[in-house]
Amino acid sequence: MRIAKKCLLAAMALCLLVFCNVTASAADDAQTAKADEAQQSERENMQLTDLAGLLLEQEAGEINSLLDDLETSTGWDMMALTTGDAGGQDATTYAEAWFDKYTTKDDGVICAVDMDNREIVVRAFGEAMYYITDRRTDRILDAGYEKISEEAYFATLEAMLKEVENAYLQEDPSKNHLYNEDTGEITRHPVERKLAPTEILMAALLAVLSGSASIVAVLGKYRLKFGGYKYPIEKNGKVNLTVKEDRFVNSFVTRRHIPKPQDSEGGGGSRSTVHSGSGGRMSSGGSRKF
């Protein structure tokens, strides 16, 4: 009897121990899952990723603040990236793959410092491609190269992002076009200008006023009354006939070649050279070795 009681107590203790272990394990798993979910959410919304450890904490804060402002004004996803290991990829492919993996939108820009390939990169996606033209890309890379040559990594990203901001503020995307270097296809900006109802009303009103003014001016000039005046052509009319002969002597034809206007940042618009990345997403931009 005593042996049976001891066995029963031991079994109960074992069951209790197993239950506690299972509960603790489930709690740990839940906590780990929440942490992973939070980390994943943070990664999906991250703007600055300093994998190469090039920035001080204060510098990282300033870059994040600049990225926040750019996202607010543009509505794009803005990213800045540094890496010391591109995993065997070239700098452009690495930056494109990073943006493609962590973006939450179709439109955006990533500026990257690749210490593995010793290269700075800017890539623009979606709507941003019509702003980051070939000439704007050169300006962005010029600004970054000036600082990266001094090993001023914070200043490099800051200068590149500020040039991206200048592109957004100064470019007219409706005048720019995309040139696909893979296919040779040219794509114009898809936004069509539509007249607002107030603009249509104003145009109609101006047309009526302009037409009325013309009619009043003609009537006032000639001061005619419809059907009340006839000109005595038989009395006052006179006809003089003159014979005139034109003789063809010679002709000269001058041909002059008129060159096509080049792309500019003015009224002619600018070109963005684009290509399809490894993930199939189109992007414009470029890179430069340092």
C-alpha positions in Angstrom: 0.0 0.0 0.0 2.8 2.4 0.9 4.7 1.5 -2.2 1.6 2.2 -4.3 1.2 5.6 -2.7 4.9 6.4 -3.3 4.5 5.4 -7.0 1.4 7.6 -7.3 3.1 10.6 -5.7 6.2 10.1 -8.0 4.0 9.9 -11.0 2.1 13.1 -10.1 5.4 14.9 -9.5 6.7 13.8 -12.8 3.5 15.0 -14.6 3.8 18.3 -12.8 7.4 18.7 -13.9 6.6 17.8 -17.5 3.7 20.3 -17.5 5.8 23.1 -16.1 8.5 22.4 -18.7 6.0 22.4 -21.5 4.4 25.7 -20.3 7.8 27.4 -20.0 8.9 26.2 -23.4 5.6 27.4 -25.0 6.1 30.8 -23.3 9.6 31.0 -24.5 8.5 30.1 -28.0 5.8 32.8 -27.9 8.2 35.4 -26.7 10.7 34.4 -29.4 8.1 34.6 -32.0 7.0 38.1 -30.9 10.6 39.2 -30.9 11.1 37.8 -34.4 7.9 39.5 -35.5 9.0 42.8 -34.1 12.4 42.5 -35.6 11.0 41.6 -39.0 8.6 44.5 -38.8 11.5 46.8 -37.9 13.5 45.4 -40.8 10.7 45.9 -43.3 10.4 49.5 -42.3 14.0 50.2 -41.8 15.5 53.2 -43.5 19.2 53.2 -42.5 21.2 49.9 -42.3 24.8 50.4 -41.3 26.2 46.8 -41.8 29.7 48.1 -42.2 29.6 50.0 -39.0 30.8 53.3 -40.6 28.5 55.7 -38.6 28.5 57.0 -35.1 25.2 56.8 -33.2 24.6 60.6 -33.6 25.4 60.4 -37.3 23.0 57.5 -37.8 20.3 59.6 -36.1 20.8 62.5 -38.4 20.7 60.2 -41.5 17.4 58.7 -40.2 16.0 62.2 -39.7 16.9 63.1 -43.2 15.3 60.0 -44.6 12.2 60.7 -42.6 11.9 64.1 -44.1 12.4 62.8 -47.6 9.8 60.1 -47.2 7.3 62.6 -45.9 7.9 65.1 -48.8 8.1 62.5 -51.6 5.9 59.7 -50.4 8.6 57.2 -51.5 10.5 54.6 -49.5 14.0 56.1 -48.8 16.9 53.8 -47.7 20.6 54.3 -46.9 22.9 51.3 -46.7 26.5 50.5 -45.9 28.0 47.0 -46.2 31.4 45.4 -45.8 30.4 42.1 -47.5 28.3 42.1 -50.7 28.3 38.3 -50.8 30.0 38.1 -54.1 27.5 40.5 -55.8 28.5 43.7 -57.5 27.5 46.9 -55.7 24.5 47.7 -58.0 23.0 44.2 -57.7 23.4 44.2 -54.0 21.7 47.6 -53.5 18.8 46.6 -55.9 18.3 43.3 -54.1 18.3 45.0 -50.7 15.7 47.6 -51.7 13.6 44.9 -53.4 13.7 42.8 -50.2 12.8 45.4 -47.7 10.7 48.0 -49.5 7.0 48.4 -48.8 6.3 50.5 -51.9 6.8 50.6 -55.6 8.5 54.0 -55.5 11.7 54.9 -53.8 15.5 55.5 -53.7 18.4 53.7 -52.1 21.9 55.3 -51.5 24.6 52.8 -50.6 28.3 52.7 -49.6 29.8 49.3 -50.5 33.1 48.8 -48.8 33.5 45.4 -50.3 33.4 46.5 -53.9 34.7 50.0 -53.0 31.8 51.7 -54.7 29.0 54.2 -54.0 25.6 53.5 -55.5 22.2 55.2 -56.1 19.2 53.4 -57.5 15.7 54.8 -58.0 12.5 52.8 -58.5 9.0 53.5 -59.7 8.0 57.1 -59.9 11.4 58.2 -58.6 13.0 57.0 -61.9 11.6 60.1 -63.7 13.4 62.3 -61.1 16.7 60.5 -60.9 17.8 61.1 -64.5 21.2 60.4 -65.9 22.4 63.9 -65.2 20.9 63.8 -61.7 22.7 60.5 -61.1 26.0 62.1 -62.0 25.3 64.9 -59.6 24.5 62.5 -56.8 27.6 60.4 -57.4 29.8 63.6 -57.7 28.5 64.8 -54.3 29.2 61.4 -52.7 32.6 60.8 -54.3 33.9 64.1 -53.0 33.2 63.0 -49.5 34.0 59.3 -49.7 37.5 60.1 -51.0 38.1 61.8 -47.6 36.6 58.7 -45.8 33.8 60.9 -44.5 31.1 58.3 -44.6 28.4 60.2 -42.9 29.0 63.2 -45.1 28.9 60.9 -48.2 25.4 59.6 -47.4 24.2 63.1 -46.4 25.5 64.7 -49.6 23.9 62.0 -51.8 20.5 62.2 -50.1 20.5 66.0 -50.3 21.1 65.7 -54.1 18.2 63.3 -54.3 16.1 65.9 -52.5 17.2 68.5 -55.1 16.2 66.2 -57.9 12.7 65.9 -56.4 12.3 69.6 -55.9 13.8 70.7 -59.3 12.9 68.1 -61.8 9.6 68.1 -63.9 8.9 64.4 -64.3 6.3 64.9 -67.0 9.0 66.2 -69.3 11.4 63.3 -68.7 11.5 59.8 -70.1 13.0 56.4 -69.5 15.4 54.6 -71.8 15.5 50.8 -71.3 19.1 49.8 -72.0 18.1 46.2 -72.2 15.4 46.6 -74.9 16.0 50.1 -76.3 12.4 51.0 -75.4 11.5 54.6 -74.5 8.8 55.3 -72.0 7.2 58.7 -71.4 5.8 59.8 -68.1 2.3 58.3 -67.7 0.6 61.2 -65.9 -1.8 63.1 -68.2 -2.8 66.7 -67.5 -6.5 67.0 -66.9 -8.4 70.3 -66.7 -10.4 71.0 -63.6 -14.0 72.1 -63.9 -13.1 75.6 -62.8 -10.4 75.8 -65.5 -13.0 74.7 -68.2 -15.5 77.3 -67.0 -12.9 80.1 -67.0 -11.7 79.1 -70.5 -15.3 79.1 -71.8 -16.0 82.5 -70.2 -12.8 84.0 -71.8 -13.8 82.6 -75.2 -17.2 84.2 -75.0 -15.8 87.6 -73.8 -13.1 87.5 -76.5 -15.7 86.7 -79.3 -18.0 89.4 -78.1 -15.3 92.0 -78.0 -14.3 91.1 -81.6 -17.9 91.5 -82.8 -18.3 94.9 -81.0 -15.0 96.1 -82.4 -16.0 95.3 -86.0 -19.4 96.9 -85.7 -18.0 100.0 -84.1 -15.3 100.4 -86.8 -17.6 100.2 -89.8 -20.8 101.5 -88.2 -23.0 99.6 -90.5 -26.7 99.0 -90.3 -27.7 95.7 -91.8 -29.5 96.3 -95.1 -29.4 100.1 -94.7 -26.5 101.0 -97.0 -25.6 100.2 -100.6 -22.4 101.2 -102.3 -23.0 102.8 -105.9 -20.5 100.6 -107.7 -21.8 101.7 -111.2 -21.1 105.4 -110.4 -17.9 105.1 -108.4 -16.4 101.9 -109.7 -13.4 101.9 -112.0 -11.4 99.0 -113.5 -7.8 99.1 -114.7 -6.4 96.1 -116.5 -2.6 95.7 -116.7 -0.7 93.0 -118.5 2.2 91.5 -116.4 4.5 88.7 -117.5 6.8 86.8 -115.2 9.8 85.1 -116.7 11.6 82.2 -115.0 15.3 82.9 -114.9 16.9 80.5 -112.4 16.3 78.9 -109.0 18.6 78.1 -106.1 18.0 75.5 -103.4 19.9 75.8 -100.1 19.9 72.8 -97.7 21.1 73.2 -94.2 21.3 70.4 -91.6 19.5 71.2 -88.4 20.7 69.1 -85.5 18.2 67.5 -83.1 18.0 69.2 -79.8 19.9 67.4 -77.0 18.3 66.4 -73.8 18.6 69.1 -71.2 17.3 69.9 -67.8 15.1 72.6 -69.2 12.1 72.4 -71.4 13.4 69.5 -73.5 13.4 67.1 -70.6 16.0 64.5 -69.5 16.6 60.8 -69.9 16.8 58.2 -67.3 18.6 55.0 -68.4 17.0 52.1 -66.7 17.4 48.3 -66.6 15.7 45.3 -65.0 17.4 44.0 -61.8 17.7 40.4 -60.7 14.3 40.7 -59.0 12.6 42.0 -62.2 12.2 45.5 -60.8 13.1 48.4 -63.1 15.5 51.1 -61.7 17.6 54.1 -62.8 20.8 55.4 -61.3 24.4 54.4 -61.3 27.5 53.7 -59.3 31.1 54.9 -59.0 34.3 53.3 -57.7 36.4 55.0 -55.0 
